[in-house]
Amino acid sequence: MDWHGFLQHRPQAYLGRGAPDRRVLALTFDDGPGAATPDLLDALAELDVRASFFCVGAAMRARPALVRRLLDEGHELGNHSERHADARGIEAGRWMREEVAPAAQALAAACGSTLQAAPAPLFRPAYGEIDAAQYEALAAAGYTVVGWSVDPRDWLEPDAPGYVPCVVESVLARIHPGAIVLLHDGDDESGRARGGIVEIVRRLVPALRGQGYGLVRAGDLLAERPPTDPERASAAN
């Protein structure tokens, strides 16, 4: 997600990366829950990792038990819109009604009263696209918009030879203290499972720990940020 100048008007409503002085990072997963999510959760449990999942409303309604499992296993859940619609060109009020609110309702319905609380509810826009009016509307509603600082483009050509090591190496080449890593567990646009994400995580986590990194959730990075810190870090690669 690129840095936009309008983010500086409400810097506390945006998280693009964590503090640069702690060797921790957050793994985040978008577009789910999907068919690959159960195996991904098995891998994360074996690796003792808690992560952040930005879930699509329609996918949550299709797999409510899986949303509960995410929560029960200590992962953090964020809103990733109702239909993963590109927000560009949609009036802010309409977008909040049609994309943000329904996904929030799906999240609440799946999780009940035990929803893992972050310092603020988290939102990640589909494709990282958002305009000033939409950002203001989210901030006014109490959301923190979460971007990313490492994007290995794991959605690209998952059937290509060497796909898994390529994604892992891409992350390792860009990693930094306070990184927010963008990955995907939701089904692709053709409805196919992103099965490669499981092996990516199984290889990536030991390599990151071998470099001395701890793994936290995006909300943990947010909680550690001083309230007056005017974060303006770009979340671009």
Phi, psi and chi 1 to 4 in degrees:
 res  aa     phi    psi   chi1   chi2   chi3   chi4
   1 MET       -  123.9 -178.5  171.9  173.1      -
   2 ASP   -76.9  154.5  -66.3  -30.7      -      -
   3 TRP   -74.4  130.6  168.4 -101.6      -      -
   4 HIS  -113.7  140.9  -62.1  -73.1      -      -
   5 GLY   -58.2  -31.8      -      -      -      -
   6 PHE   -67.5  -17.3   58.8   74.8      -      -
   7 LEU   -64.0  -25.8  -63.3  174.5      -      -
   8 GLN   -69.3  -18.0   66.7 -174.4  -43.2      -
   9 HIS   -72.9  -25.9  -59.7  -56.8      -      -
  10 ARG  -136.1   68.6  -73.2 -176.2 -176.7 -102.9
  11 PRO   -62.3  -27.9   23.2  -34.4      -      -
  12 GLN   -75.3   -9.7  -70.3  -54.3  113.1      -
  13 ALA   -95.1   11.7      -      -      -      -
  14 TYR  -134.1  135.8  175.9   69.8      -      -
  15 LEU  -126.9  112.5  178.7   70.4      -      -
  16 GLY  -106.0  -22.3      -      -      -      -
  17 ARG  -169.2  165.7   61.2 -176.7   68.5 -163.8
  18 GLY   -91.7 -171.0      -      -      -      -
  19 ALA   -64.9  140.9      -      -      -      -
  20 PRO   -80.2   -3.8   29.8  -35.3      -      -
  21 ASP  -103.0    8.3   57.4   -9.5      -      -
  22 ARG  -125.1  132.9  -70.7 -163.4   61.2 -141.8
  23 ARG   -85.8   66.2 -153.2  165.0  178.7   81.9
  24 VAL  -131.2  160.8  -62.8      -      -      -
  25 LEU  -152.3  164.5   58.7   88.8      -      -
  26 ALA  -118.4  130.2      -      -      -      -
  27 LEU   -90.6  129.1  -63.2 -177.7      -      -
  28 THR  -126.0  145.1   67.9      -      -      -
  29 PHE  -127.7  130.5  -60.7   91.4      -      -
  30 ASP  -111.2  160.5  -78.3   14.0      -      -
  31 ASP    81.0   -2.5  -58.1   -6.6      -      -
  32 GLY   -92.2 -165.6      -      -      -      -
  33 PRO   -73.0  147.3   25.8  -32.7      -      -
  34 GLY  -126.9 -174.4      -      -      -      -
  35 ALA   -65.3  -25.9      -      -      -      -
  36 ALA   -84.5  -11.8      -      -      -      -
  37 THR   -61.8  -41.4  -53.9      -      -      -
  38 PRO   -58.3  -45.0  -26.9   37.2      -      -
  39 ASP   -67.0  -35.2  -71.2  -18.4      -      -
  40 LEU   -63.6  -41.9  172.9   60.4      -      -
  41 LEU   -64.2  -38.0  -72.1  175.9      -      -
  42 ASP   -59.1  -45.2  -70.7  -15.2      -      -
  43 ALA   -65.3  -43.3      -      -      -      -
  44 LEU   -63.6  -37.8  -68.8  171.0      -      -
  45 ALA   -65.3  -43.4      -      -      -      -
  46 GLU   -62.6  -34.4  -68.3  167.8   15.7      -
  47 LEU   -88.5   -3.2  -66.1  162.7      -      -
  48 ASP    57.1   53.1 -166.1   22.8      -      -
  49 VAL  -119.6  135.8  173.0      -      -      -
  50 ARG  -109.7  134.7  -54.9  -65.2  175.1  -93.0
  51 ALA  -131.3  178.2      -      -      -      -
  52 SER  -112.4  132.3  -61.6      -      -      -
  53 PHE  -118.8  121.5  -72.6   77.8      -      -
  54 PHE   -99.8  108.3  -70.3   88.6      -      -
  55 CYS  -103.0  144.5  -60.2      -      -      -
  56 VAL   -89.4  137.6  173.5      -      -      -
  57 GLY   -56.1  -47.2      -      -      -      -
  58 ALA   -61.8  -37.5      -      -      -      -
  59 ALA   -70.4  -35.1      -      -      -      -
  60 MET   -66.2  -39.5  -71.9 -171.7  -79.9      -
  61 ARG   -66.5  -31.2  -71.1 -172.9  178.8   85.7
  62 ALA   -75.3  -26.5      -      -      -      -
  63 ARG  -136.8   59.8  -64.5 -179.2  168.9   95.9
  64 PRO   -61.6  -35.4   22.4  -33.6      -      -
  65 ALA   -64.5  -33.1      -      -      -      -
  66 LEU   -71.1  -34.2 -165.9   47.4      -      -
  67 VAL   -63.3  -42.1  179.5      -      -      -
  68 ARG   -61.5  -39.8  -73.5  -68.4  -49.2 -179.4
  69 ARG   -63.8  -42.0 -178.4 -177.8  169.4 -169.9
  70 LEU   -53.5  -48.6  -77.4  162.1      -      -
  71 LEU   -65.9  -46.4 -175.4   68.0      -      -
  72 ASP   -61.4  -28.8  -69.4  -15.8      -      -
  73 GLU   -92.5   11.1  -64.5 -174.8    7.5      -
  74 GLY    90.8   10.1      -      -      -      -
  75 HIS   -85.3  161.7  -58.4  -69.3      -      -
  76 GLU  -102.7  138.4  176.4  177.5   67.7      -
  77 LEU  -114.9  135.1  -53.6 -178.1      -      -
  78 GLY  -129.7  165.0      -      -      -      -
  79 ASN   -87.5  129.4 -173.2  -34.4      -      -
  80 HIS  -124.8   28.1 -163.6   41.1      -      -
  81 SER    81.7  166.9   79.3      -      -      -
  82 GLU   -75.1  -45.1  173.4   63.1   18.6      -
  83 ARG  -123.7   10.4  -61.9  172.7  -65.0  117.1
  84 HIS    57.6   41.9 -159.1  -96.6      -      -
  85 ALA   -82.5  142.1      -      -      -      -
  86 ASP   -66.0  120.3 -170.4  -28.9      -      -
  87 ALA   -76.8  -13.1      -      -      -      -
  88 ARG   -60.1  128.9  -73.1  174.0  -70.0 -171.1
  89 GLY    86.5   -1.2      -      -      -      -
  90 ILE   -97.2  128.5  -55.9  177.4      -      -
  91 GLU   -59.3  141.5 -173.1  -88.5  -31.1      -
  92 ALA   -59.5  -45.1      -      -      -      -
  93 GLY   -63.5  -43.4      -      -      -      -
  94 ARG   -63.3  -42.3  174.9 -172.2  164.9 -162.6
  95 TRP   -62.1  -42.6 -179.6   70.3      -      -
  96 MET   -62.8  -40.3  -68.8  -69.4  -70.4      -
  97 ARG   -71.3  -40.0  -69.0 -169.5  -57.8  -87.2
  98 GLU   -94.3  -23.2  -64.8 -178.1   -1.7      -
  99 GLU  -117.4  -44.6  -70.6  -64.9  -30.2      -
 100 VAL   -81.2  -51.5  179.5      -      -      -
 101 ALA   -63.5  -44.6      -      -      -      -
 102 PRO   -62.8  -37.4  -23.6   34.8      -      -
 103 ALA   -67.1  -37.6      -      -      -      -
 104 ALA   -63.2  -38.7      -      -      -      -
 105 GLN   -66.6  -39.7  -68.5  164.3    2.5      -
 106 ALA   -64.0  -39.8      -      -      -      -
 107 LEU   -64.2  -45.4 -168.1   57.7      -      -
 108 ALA   -65.3  -39.8      -      -      -      -
 109 ALA   -65.2  -38.5      -      -      -      -
 110 ALA   -73.7  -34.2      -      -      -      -
 111 CYS   -99.3  -16.9  -62.5      -      -      -
 112 GLY    64.7 -143.2      -      -      -      -
 113 SER   -89.9    3.7   61.2      -      -      -
 114 THR  -104.2   17.4   59.1      -      -      -
 115 LEU   -55.8  128.2 -178.8   61.9      -      -
 116 GLN   -59.1  118.7 -169.2   95.0    0.6      -
 117 ALA   -88.2  125.4      -      -      -      -
 118 ALA   -95.6  172.9      -      -      -      -
 119 PRO   -55.9  -27.5  -27.1   35.7      -      -
 120 ALA  -150.4  154.4      -      -      -      -
 121 PRO   -60.6  144.3   19.2  -30.2      -      -
 122 LEU  -104.5  143.0  -55.0  179.8      -      -
 123 PHE  -137.4  136.3 -176.0   86.4      -      -
 124 ARG  -125.1  120.7  174.8  173.1  -78.3  165.4
 125 PRO   -70.8  143.7   23.3  -31.1      -      -
 126 ALA   -58.6  134.3      -      -      -      -
 127 TYR    63.1    9.4  -50.6  105.6      -      -
 128 GLY    69.4   18.1      -      -      -      -
 129 GLU  -101.7  127.2  -64.8  -67.2  -15.6      -
 130 ILE  -158.2  148.1 -168.0  171.3      -      -
 131 ASP  -111.6  176.5   66.3   23.8      -      -
 132 ALA   -61.4  -43.5      -      -      -      -
 133 ALA   -66.5  -39.5      -      -      -      -
 134 GLN   -65.7  -41.1  -67.7  160.7  -10.6      -
 135 TYR   -62.4  -43.7  178.2   63.6      -      -
 136 GLU   -62.0  -40.2  -73.1  -68.9  -30.3      -
 137 ALA   -64.9  -41.4      -      -      -      -
 138 LEU   -63.5  -45.2  -74.1  166.8      -      -
 139 ALA   -62.5  -41.6      -      -      -      -
 140 ALA   -64.6  -29.3      -      -      -      -
 141 ALA   -83.9   -0.7      -      -      -      -
 142 GLY    94.9    5.5      -      -      -      -
 143 TYR   -80.3  151.2  -78.8   94.5      -      -
 144 THR  -106.6  125.8  -64.9      -      -      -
 145 VAL   -83.6  126.8  174.5      -      -      -
 146 VAL  -108.6  119.6  179.9      -      -      -
 147 GLY   -95.7 -146.2      -      -      -      -
 148 TRP  -156.2  158.1   56.9   82.1      -      -
 149 SER  -119.4  -10.2   61.5      -      -      -
 150 VAL  -132.6  117.5  176.4      -      -      -
 151 ASP  -126.2  101.3  177.7    7.7      -      -
 152 PRO   -83.0    4.3   33.8  -37.2      -      -
 153 ARG    54.3   50.9  -63.0  166.5   67.4   85.8
 154 ASP   -69.3  -11.8   63.7  -46.6      -      -
 155 TRP   -80.2  -12.3   49.9  -91.7      -      -
 156 LEU   -88.7  122.1 -175.2   63.4      -      -
 157 GLU    51.0   58.2  -62.2 -176.3  -10.9      -
 158 PRO   -65.7  -16.0   25.9  -35.3      -      -
 159 ASP   -93.7   -0.3  -62.7  -36.7      -      -
 160 ALA   -71.1  146.4      -      -      -      -
 161 PRO   -58.0  136.2  -22.7   33.3      -      -
 162 GLY    77.1   14.3      -      -      -      -
 163 TYR   -56.0  -52.0  162.5   74.2      -      -
 164 VAL   -61.6  -54.0  167.6      -      -      -
 165 PRO   -62.4  -30.4   15.9  -28.2      -      -
 166 CYS   -64.0  -44.2 -179.1      -      -      -
 167 VAL   -65.4  -45.0  172.2      -      -      -
 168 VAL   -59.8  -46.7  172.2      -      -      -
 169 GLU   -65.4  -33.7  -70.3  164.5   12.1      -
 170 SER   -63.6  -42.3  179.0      -      -      -
 171 VAL   -64.3  -48.7  173.6      -      -      -
 172 LEU   -63.2  -30.3  -63.9  176.4      -      -
 173 ALA   -73.8  -21.3      -      -      -      -
 174 ARG  -112.0   -4.2  -66.1  169.8  172.1   80.1
 175 ILE   -65.9  150.6 -151.9   66.2      -      -
 176 HIS  -157.5  159.1   58.6   84.9      -      -
 177 PRO   -57.7  133.6  -28.1   37.7      -      -
 178 GLY    82.7   10.4      -      -      -      -
 179 ALA   -65.2  146.4      -      -      -      -
 180 ILE  -115.6  115.2  -62.3  176.4      -      -
 181 VAL   -98.4  128.3 -178.9      -      -      -
 182 LEU   -92.9  120.9  172.2   63.9      -      -
 183 LEU  -136.3  174.7  -63.5  165.2      -      -
 184 HIS  -135.6  133.0  -63.5   81.2      -      -
 185 ASP  -117.8  -10.8   68.2  -51.0      -      -
 186 GLY   -73.0  158.6      -      -      -      -
 187 ASP   -63.4  152.6  -60.9  -19.4      -      -
 188 ASP   -76.6 -178.1   68.0   14.7      -      -
 189 GLU   -66.8  -16.2  -67.5 -178.7   -5.7      -
 190 SER   -93.5    2.2  -60.5      -      -      -
 191 GLY    84.4    9.8      -      -      -      -
 192 ARG   -87.3  146.2  -62.9 -175.7  -54.8  169.5
 193 ALA   -67.4  143.9      -      -      -      -
 194 ARG   -91.5   67.9  -61.1 -176.8 -167.2  -90.6
 195 GLY   -63.3  -24.7      -      -      -      -
 196 GLY   -65.3  -18.6      -      -      -      -
 197 ILE   -63.8  -28.3 -170.3   60.6      -      -
 198 VAL   -67.1  -48.5  179.0      -      -      -
 199 GLU   -68.3  -34.4 -175.4   60.6   22.2      -
 200 ILE   -56.4  -48.6  -72.0  167.8      -      -
 201 VAL   -67.2  -39.5  165.7      -      -      -
 202 ARG   -62.7  -31.6  -72.2 -169.6 -177.0  -80.6
 203 ARG   -86.7  -36.5  -63.7 -169.6 -169.8 -169.8
 204 LEU   -71.6  -44.7 -178.5   59.8      -      -
 205 VAL   -61.1  -48.9  168.0      -      -      -
 206 PRO   -60.8  -35.7  -23.7   35.1      -      -
 207 ALA   -66.0  -40.6      -      -      -      -
 208 LEU   -65.5  -43.8  -69.0  169.2      -      -
 209 ARG   -65.6  -31.9  -75.3  178.5  168.9  151.2
 210 GLY   -64.7  -23.0      -      -      -      -
 211 GLN   -92.4    6.4  -67.0 -172.4   18.1      -
 212 GLY    88.7   15.9      -      -      -      -
 213 TYR   -90.7  139.0  -78.4   99.9      -      -
 214 GLY   -94.5  154.7      -      -      -      -
 215 LEU  -114.9  126.0  -68.5  106.0      -      -
 216 VAL  -130.3 -177.8  -60.1      -      -      -
 217 ARG   -98.4  161.6  -59.6  165.8  -58.8 -175.5
 218 ALA   -59.2  -39.8      -      -      -      -
 219 GLY   -62.3  -29.9      -      -      -      -
 220 ASP   -67.0  -39.5  -60.8  -38.6      -      -
 221 LEU   -63.4  -39.8  -62.2  178.1      -      -
 222 LEU   -65.3  -41.8 -177.8   61.9      -      -
 223 ALA   -64.5  -28.7      -      -      -      -
 224 GLU   -82.1  -10.5  -65.6  171.4   -3.1      -
 225 ARG   -78.4  130.7 -173.8  172.2   67.3 -179.1
 226 PRO   -59.0  141.5  -22.7   32.9      -      -
 227 PRO   -58.3  -27.1  -23.5   32.5      -      -
 228 THR  -100.3    6.1   57.0      -      -      -
 229 ASP   -68.4  114.7  177.7   13.8      -      -
 230 PRO   -82.1   71.4   32.4  -33.3      -      -
 231 GLU   -60.3  125.4  179.4 -176.4   -5.2      -
 232 ARG  -134.9   19.3  -62.3 -176.8   54.0  174.8
 233 ALA   -67.1  135.7      -      -      -      -
 234 SER   -68.4  145.0  168.1      -      -      -
 235 ALA  -102.2   15.3      -      -      -      -
 236 ALA   -73.6  158.6      -      -      -      -
 237 ASN   -60.8      -  -69.4  -15.6      -      -
